[in-house]
């Protein structure tokens, strides 16, 4: 990530400085079986179990079982989301997070976050449409390159990733005692990078992950 993004992440998390780059090692690459046309688009871990959403399945949070010969993906929770306030024909889930017994799903078509309890109840769109704030910050310039990941920074702070052209971050937060329908929404473009990418590929975000006080993308 670029220096401006590192500074932004440090500011959001209250950190003094960004951490050094980590060396990654590929441990395995496994085929996914089970759910037809699965195409996982969001991933999270809860109590040692992997869960995923798919941009091809609007009504399920799936469990991923890792095996020696591959991974199997099966519906864990099925649900019918309430109306989002838009006329989108598909919810197009592109991010998933878990905290305190609840899942949080990012809908790219609705530009909102859906809350689902681990028992399948508590269905509620907990954020408003973030399109206006994103557009005012110069984001959402390309069709189908909008919301692409989520991290829960705290009980009342959500960070969303914007995929590309430009890529960016959107923070949705609620002050103590504030109405649930009136959060603060801040958006930034974060296209700078220290990585060398082949032309004509644009810098992009695929997901966000918060771990041990550090934010990763």
Secondary structure in CASP SS format (residue, H / E / C, confidence):
PFRMAT SS
TARGET T0000
AUTHOR 0000-0000-0000
METHOD secondary structure of the structure
MODEL  1
X C 1.00
X C 1.00
X H 1.00
X H 1.00
X H 1.00
X H 1.00
X H 1.00
X H 1.00
X H 1.00
X H 1.00
X H 1.00
X H 1.00
X H 1.00
X C 1.00
X C 1.00
X C 1.00
X C 1.00
X C 1.00
X C 1.00
X C 1.00
X C 1.00
X C 1.00
X C 1.00
X C 1.00
X C 1.00
X C 1.00
X C 1.00
X C 1.00
X C 1.00
X C 1.00
X C 1.00
X E 1.00
X E 1.00
X E 1.00
X C 1.00
X C 1.00
X C 1.00
X C 1.00
X C 1.00
X E 1.00
X E 1.00
X E 1.00
X E 1.00
X E 1.00
X E 1.00
X E 1.00
X C 1.00
X C 1.00
X E 1.00
X E 1.00
X E 1.00
X E 1.00
X E 1.00
X E 1.00
X C 1.00
X C 1.00
X E 1.00
X E 1.00
X E 1.00
X E 1.00
X E 1.00
X E 1.00
X E 1.00
X E 1.00
X E 1.00
X E 1.00
X E 1.00
X C 1.00
X C 1.00
X E 1.00
X E 1.00
X E 1.00
X E 1.00
X E 1.00
X E 1.00
X E 1.00
X E 1.00
X E 1.00
X C 1.00
X C 1.00
X C 1.00
X C 1.00
X C 1.00
X C 1.00
X C 1.00
X C 1.00
X C 1.00
X C 1.00
X C 1.00
X C 1.00
X C 1.00
X C 1.00
X E 1.00
X E 1.00
X E 1.00
X E 1.00
X E 1.00
X E 1.00
X E 1.00
X C 1.00
X C 1.00
X E 1.00
X E 1.00
X E 1.00
X E 1.00
X E 1.00
X E 1.00
X C 1.00
X C 1.00
X C 1.00
X C 1.00
X E 1.00
X E 1.00
X E 1.00
X E 1.00
X E 1.00
X E 1.00
X C 1.00
X C 1.00
X C 1.00
X C 1.00
X C 1.00
X C 1.00
X E 1.00
X E 1.00
X C 1.00
X C 1.00
X C 1.00
X C 1.00
X C 1.00
X H 1.00
X H 1.00
X H 1.00
X H 1.00
X H 1.00
X H 1.00
X C 1.00
X C 1.00
X C 1.00
X C 1.00
X C 1.00
X C 1.00
X C 1.00
X C 1.00
X C 1.00
X C 1.00
X E 1.00
X E 1.00
X E 1.00
X E 1.00
X E 1.00
X E 1.00
X E 1.00
X E 1.00
X C 1.00
X C 1.00
X E 1.00
X E 1.00
X E 1.00
X E 1.00
X E 1.00
X E 1.00
X C 1.00
X E 1.00
X C 1.00
X C 1.00
X C 1.00
X E 1.00
X E 1.00
X E 1.00
X E 1.00
X E 1.00
X E 1.00
X C 1.00
X C 1.00
X C 1.00
X C 1.00
X C 1.00
X C 1.00
X C 1.00
X C 1.00
X C 1.00
X C 1.00
X E 1.00
X E 1.00
X E 1.00
X E 1.00
X E 1.00
X E 1.00
X C 1.00
X C 1.00
X C 1.00
X C 1.00
X C 1.00
X C 1.00
X C 1.00
X C 1.00
X C 1.00
X C 1.00
X C 1.00
X C 1.00
X C 1.00
X C 1.00
X E 1.00
X C 1.00
X C 1.00
X C 1.00
X C 1.00
X E 1.00
X E 1.00
X E 1.00
X C 1.00
X C 1.00
X E 1.00
X E 1.00
X E 1.00
X C 1.00
END
